[in-house]
Amino acid sequence: MKKCEPNVRDYEIAGGCALFAGCGAEQIRGFLDDSGVSVFSFSGNEPVPAEMRKNSWSIMISGSVRIYSGDDDDGGVCKTLLNAVGSGQPFDIASLACRGADPVASEVRAAGKCRVMFIGAMEPMRLMSLYPQIAANIMEFFCGRVAFLNRKIRTLSKGSVERRLTDFLLGEFNTDNGKPEVVIKSCAELAVRLNVSRASLYRALAALEQSGVISRRGKVIEILNPQSL
């Protein structure tokens, strides 16, 4: 983990976050300066410290992080992958809408080299008063997340081969080459790992490729849109 000086490009990428939709550049910069901003880089499977996430929310500037629920295996509870967050995407949004929200219930880890902007949380009433458009965007974001979680629950309950495959890709990809990708030993080995037939795996890979979610180059599976998984 390394602290970095925020640069113009960092602010440009942060400004493209969906939470700032409909806001002018001056308003976005005013909100960021008012809230307080810091930028850190991470690498490998490095965790994002919980103390850095308290009373702040984050925007991915580059690379990606994975968000897990549950304790370490030593505690007797297996971690469950909740989401993967890529460039321009926010996370720990609960801290933005509810100052003091505890992020320790989840764990965030880098998926290879990445850069994260941490933004200080703002008291909700002050946020709504000074930045009503951003407050409205936050509400829309939360509604979208609820709908996403409902879809994910329905998909997980079906236990489809595509679901097993996408969960595997989200849990294994890294961004060391500048884009999210997974290198597999072979399709046969992957089928055994997912406990599916090779024919079912090939169909799932083809379906994801045809839908534009992944691209395959030999043993490399590039994830074109991690958020769609």
C-alpha positions in Angstrom: 0.0 0.0 0.0 1.3 3.4 -1.0 -0.1 6.9 -0.5 -0.2 8.9 -3.8 -0.7 12.6 -4.6 -4.1 13.0 -6.3 -3.6 14.2 -9.9 -5.8 15.6 -12.6 -6.5 12.2 -14.1 -7.7 10.9 -10.7 -10.2 13.7 -10.5 -11.4 13.1 -14.1 -12.0 9.4 -13.5 -13.7 10.1 -10.2 -15.9 12.7 -11.9 -17.1 10.1 -14.3 -18.6 8.0 -11.4 -22.3 7.4 -11.8 -22.9 9.1 -8.4 -21.9 12.4 -10.0 -24.3 12.1 -13.1 -25.8 15.4 -14.0 -23.3 17.4 -12.0 -20.9 20.0 -13.4 -17.1 19.7 -13.0 -17.0 22.6 -10.5 -19.7 21.1 -8.4 -18.0 17.7 -8.4 -14.6 19.2 -7.5 -16.3 21.3 -4.8 -17.9 18.2 -3.3 -14.6 16.3 -3.3 -12.6 19.2 -1.8 -15.3 19.7 0.8 -15.3 16.0 1.8 -11.6 15.5 1.7 -9.7 13.2 -0.7 -6.8 10.8 -0.5 -5.4 8.3 -3.0 -3.6 5.0 -2.3 -2.3 2.3 -4.6 -2.4 -1.4 -3.8 -1.1 -4.6 -5.4 -1.4 -8.3 -5.5 -4.1 -9.6 -3.1 -3.4 -6.8 -0.7 -6.3 -5.9 1.7 -7.7 -2.4 2.0 -7.4 -1.7 5.7 -10.7 -1.4 7.6 -9.5 1.7 9.4 -9.1 3.5 6.1 -12.7 2.6 5.1 -14.3 4.0 8.3 -16.2 7.2 7.7 -15.2 7.3 4.1 -16.3 5.8 0.7 -14.2 5.0 -2.3 -14.0 5.2 -6.1 -11.8 2.9 -8.1 -9.4 4.9 -10.2 -7.7 2.0 -11.9 -7.6 -1.8 -11.6 -10.2 -3.6 -9.5 -11.0 -4.8 -6.0 -13.0 -7.8 -4.8 -15.4 -7.5 -1.9 -16.0 -10.5 0.4 -18.3 -11.2 3.3 -17.5 -13.4 6.3 -14.5 -14.1 8.4 -11.2 -15.7 7.7 -11.2 -19.5 7.4 -9.4 -19.6 10.8 -12.6 -18.3 12.3 -14.6 -21.2 11.0 -16.5 -19.1 8.5 -15.8 -19.2 4.8 -15.6 -15.9 3.0 -18.1 -15.4 0.2 -17.4 -13.2 -2.8 -20.0 -10.4 -3.0 -18.8 -8.2 -5.8 -16.0 -7.0 -8.0 -15.5 -3.3 -8.5 -13.7 -1.8 -11.4 -12.4 1.6 -12.6 -14.8 4.5 -12.1 -17.0 2.4 -9.8 -17.8 3.3 -6.1 -17.8 1.0 -3.0 -18.4 1.4 0.7 -21.3 3.7 -0.2 -23.1 3.1 3.1 -20.5 5.3 4.7 -21.5 8.2 2.3 -25.2 8.0 3.2 -24.8 7.1 6.8 -21.8 8.5 8.6 -20.3 5.9 11.0 -21.5 2.9 9.0 -19.2 0.0 9.9 -17.4 -1.4 6.8 -15.6 -4.1 8.8 -18.5 -6.5 8.1 -17.0 -6.9 4.6 -13.4 -7.4 3.4 -12.0 -5.6 0.4 -8.9 -6.9 -1.4 -7.0 -5.7 -4.5 -7.3 -7.8 -7.6 -3.8 -7.0 -8.8 -2.4 -3.5 -9.2 -5.0 -0.8 -8.5 -5.5 2.8 -7.4 -8.3 3.9 -5.0 -9.6 7.3 -4.1 -10.9 7.6 -0.5 -13.5 10.4 0.0 -14.6 11.6 3.4 -18.3 10.9 4.3 -20.6 13.8 4.8 -23.5 14.1 7.2 -26.6 13.1 5.2 -28.7 16.3 5.9 -25.7 18.5 4.9 -25.2 16.4 1.8 -28.8 16.7 0.7 -28.8 20.5 1.4 -25.5 21.3 -0.4 -25.5 18.6 -3.1 -29.1 17.5 -3.9 -28.2 15.9 -7.2 -25.5 13.8 -5.7 -27.9 12.7 -2.9 -30.5 11.7 -5.5 -27.8 9.8 -7.4 -27.0 7.9 -4.2 -30.6 6.9 -3.7 -30.8 5.7 -7.3 -27.6 3.7 -6.7 -29.0 2.0 -3.6 -32.1 1.1 -5.5 -30.0 -0.4 -8.3 -28.0 -2.5 -5.8 -31.1 -3.9 -4.2 -32.4 -5.0 -7.7 -28.9 -6.4 -8.4 -28.9 -8.4 -5.2 -32.4 -9.8 -5.9 -31.3 -11.0 -9.3 -28.1 -12.5 -7.8 -30.1 -14.4 -5.2 -32.4 -15.8 -7.9 -29.5 -16.9 -10.0 -27.6 -18.4 -7.1 -30.7 -20.4 -6.1 -30.8 -22.0 -9.5 -27.1 -23.0 -9.3 -26.6 -22.7 -13.0 -23.3 -23.6 -14.7 -23.0 -19.9 -15.9 -23.4 -18.8 -12.3 -20.6 -21.1 -11.1 -18.4 -19.9 -13.9 -19.0 -16.2 -13.3 -18.4 -16.7 -9.5 -15.1 -18.4 -10.3 -14.0 -15.6 -12.7 -14.9 -12.9 -10.2 -12.9 -14.7 -7.5 -9.8 -15.4 -9.6 -9.2 -12.6 -12.0 -6.3 -10.1 -11.6 -5.5 -6.8 -13.4 -1.7 -7.1 -13.4 -1.7 -6.8 -17.2 -3.9 -3.7 -17.1 -7.2 -5.6 -17.7 -9.2 -8.2 -15.7 -8.3 -11.7 -16.8 -8.0 -15.3 -15.5 -5.5 -17.8 -16.8 -6.7 -21.4 -16.5 -4.7 -24.7 -16.8 -7.3 -26.2 -19.2 -11.0 -26.4 -19.7 -11.0 -30.0 -18.4 -9.4 -29.0 -15.2 -11.8 -26.1 -14.8 -14.8 -28.4 -15.4 -13.6 -30.6 -12.6 -13.1 -27.6 -10.3 -16.6 -26.4 -10.9 -18.0 -29.9 -10.7 -19.7 -29.6 -14.2 -19.3 -31.5 -17.4 -17.0 -30.2 -20.1 -19.9 -29.8 -22.5 -21.8 -27.7 -20.0 -18.7 -25.6 -19.4 -18.1 -25.0 -23.1 -21.8 -23.9 -23.4 -21.4 -21.5 -20.5 -18.2 -20.1 -21.9 -19.8 -19.6 -25.3 -22.8 -17.9 -23.8 -20.7 -15.4 -21.9 -18.6 -14.8 -24.9 -21.5 -14.2 -27.2 -23.1 -11.8 -24.7 -19.9 -9.7 -24.7 -19.0 -10.4 -21.1 -15.8 -12.3 -21.7 -13.2 -12.8 -24.5 -11.1 -16.0 -24.7 -7.5 -16.3 -26.0 -6.3 -19.8 -25.5 -6.0 -20.3 -21.7 -6.6 -16.6 -21.0 -10.2 -15.5 -20.2 -10.5 -11.7 -20.3 -13.4 -10.2 -18.4 -14.7 -7.4 -20.6 -17.2 -6.1 -18.1 -16.8 -7.3 -14.4 -19.8 -5.4 -13.3 -22.1 -7.4 -15.6 -21.1 -10.6 -13.7 
